[in-house]
Amino acid sequence: MAIIIGSGAGGAILALELSKANIPVTIIEKGPLVESKDAFNYYDKPVKGMDLLTTTCVGGNTIVSAGNAVRYTGDMFEKFGIDLTCEYDELEKELNVHQLDDSHIGKGTQLFLDSAEELGLNPIKMPKFIYEDKCIQCGKCAYGCPNDAKWTAADFTKEAVKNGAKLISDREVTNLIVKDNKIKAVETCTKEGKLEIIGDDLVILASGAVSDARLLQKIGIPAGENFSTDPFVTVACVKKGIGFNKEVTMAGLVKGDHFVLSPHYSTKYLDDCAVDGINPEDLMGIMVKIPDESLGYVNENEIVKINSIRDVQYIAEGVATAGAILQNAGAESIFVSTVLRSAHPGSTAPIGRIVDKNLKTGVDGLYVSDGSVLPEAPGIPPILTILALSKRLSKHLIENLS
């Protein structure tokens, strides 16, 4: 039997693959099972000093994602002997990853693609796991989805349950129980405050970079000494009547050396900048995301992120490029920007320091498999990479449990 803590991208695919191999699985999720259309109600409270976007519900952050499925093409896994090519191939087929049909490329996104092409930036349509036949192009991907038009980890969790896995939702794991350097059980707490011990000798942490780090620290593993978040800003210009706020978000992509750019609408333009006389349908925006240095830490009481001078330089470079795209696309006079935000917490239990190449900790039977294990910030939407790492781990576990 296996206990999987968390039902986001990493935990859900592990539950599915292990259950398909007839291995008993218990999934423990801190949040509830909710409808995708209601997911916006389950964003976590703001972290002091940070605008960090995370959710607590079955499916984790995937349920409020933009449905992006981008392969990581850098070299951070090479020195550990990790090759995810096979897993990427399998996942792209399984999830029907594809660039959106032209019917779902809106006017603003097409302007982004055309303008970036004219500037020699080699844009592409973003690979996604969105179902065009269900997508009503409402612009609400980050709120969940009113029409279940994108894959989320909740889909894999539900499928795992159909295969015999047990889902315990609304239950927080508060401690790991280790004896003689072997995992023996997990301590959980119900919403009513009742403690319950669930025993097993195979436990996989997939509850997110912050929760994973805090659980590992309780058993003496020095996780949380690094912290990355893939920070981003979204810059926008006035383009009267563009209707960009109703488009599928992040449907285009430009990869720079130090940043990625993607068409993106945020209500934060209006909230933060108080643009008088400008309606939501009059703004066109571009997200600027960077691979930040893993400076910061997580402990029992704090979550601290430090952005380096290099990070600031990368953001400035990306903002300048985004501004050039908007200007070339016919921007009108007003430009606005959000504050620095983050949505991909990771690197608190990195491969090579906290876990080995098979994502195993120094404690027998204890693994970690989510964004925590990334050795550095990927600087791209990480869902496909987390899925690939966890799919690779599932093969390793199935081989060793057979």
C-alpha positions, 0 to 999 in steps of 0.5 A, a space after each residue: 500500500 502507498 500513502 500519497 499526501 496531496 492531489 495536485 499534478 504530482 500526487 494525482 498521477 502517482 495515485 492513478 498509475 499505482 492504482 492501475 498497477 493494482 497497488 493499494 493507494 490512499 490519497 490524503 488531501 488537505 482541501 475538499 473535492 470541489 467543482 472546477 467552476 467553484 475553485 476560485 473560492 479555494 485560493 489560499 490566504 496571502 502570504 505576508 510580503 508576497 503575492 503567492 497564488 496557491 489553492 487548497 482543494 483536490 487537484 491543487 493548483 492545476 484546477 486554477 491553471 491556464 491549461 499550459 503544457 510546456 516541456 522543460 528543455 533546459 539542462 537542470 536534470 542532466 547531471 542527475 541522469 534524468 531523461 524525461 523524454 519518454 514521459 513527456 511523449 506519453 503525457 502529451 498523447 494521454 492528455 492530447 496536448 496541442 496548440 489551440 485551434 484557430 477558433 480559440 485564438 482571440 484577437 488580442 492573442 493573434 495581435 501578440 503572435 503577429 507583433 512578436 513575429 514581426 519583431 523576430 521573437 519566434 512566437 508559438 501558440 501555447 501547447 495546452 490540455 484544453 478541450 475546444 469543444 467545451 471551451 466557451 472562451 470566457 477568460 476565467 481559466 484562473 478561476 477554475 472552469 465553468 465548463 470543465 474544458 481543461 484537464 486538471 489533476 482532479 480528473 486523475 484523482 477521480 480516475 484513481 478512485 474508480 480504480 480502487 484508490 481511497 481519497 481522504 479529503 479535508 484532512 491535513 497531514 500534520 506529521 510523519 512517523 519514522 522509526 529506525 530511519 524508516 517511514 511507518 505512518 502519517 499523523 493526520 488532523 480532521 477539520 474538527 481537530 481529531 488526530 488519526 494515525 494512518 500506517 504504511 511503509 511507503 509515503 510520497 509527499 506531493 502537497 506543495 513546496 511549503 507543506 512538504 518542507 515543513 513536514 520534512 523539517 519535523 523529522 530532521 530533514 533540512 528541506 526549505 533552505 531554498 525556495 523558488 517561485 517563478 515570479 511574474 508581472 503582467 504589463 498591459 496597454 489600452 487597446 479600445 474594444 479588444 475584448 482580450 479579457 474574454 480570451 483563453 489566457 496564455 494562448 501564445 508563447 515567446 521564449 527569451 534567454 531569461 524570461 518567457 512572455 505570454 498573453 495574459 489578462 489580470 484584473 489586478 491592472 484595474 485593482 492596483 492601478 485604478 485606471 480611470 475610464 478604462 473598461 476591462 475589455 479595453 486592456 491587452 496584456 502580456 505576462 513576463 515570467 522569469 526563472 528566479 534564483 532559489 533565494 529564500 526559505 520556508 520554516 514552521 513560521 515563515 515563508 520568505 522569498 528574496 529576489 536577487 539583482 539578477 531576478 530584477 534584471 531579468 524582469 526588466 528585460 522581459 518587461 521591455 520586450 513585452 512593451 515593444 510587442 504591445 507598442 508594435 501591436 498598436 498600443 494606445 497611450 496608457 501602460 499599466 503593470 501588476 505588482 510582482 506575483 508568484 504562482 509556482 512555489 518549488 525547490 524546497 526539497 531539490 533533487 541532489 540535496 534532499 532527494 535522489 534521482 528517484 525522488 527518495 529521501 534519506 528515510 526508507 520508504 519516503 519520497 517527494 514528488 512535486 515542484 519541491 524537487 525541482 533543482 531550480 526554477 524552470 521559468 515556464 509553466 511546470 505542470 507537465 514537468 511535474 507530471 513527467 517526474 511523477 510518472 517516472 517515479 511511478 514506474 520506479 515504484 511499480 518495478 520495485 513493488 512487483 
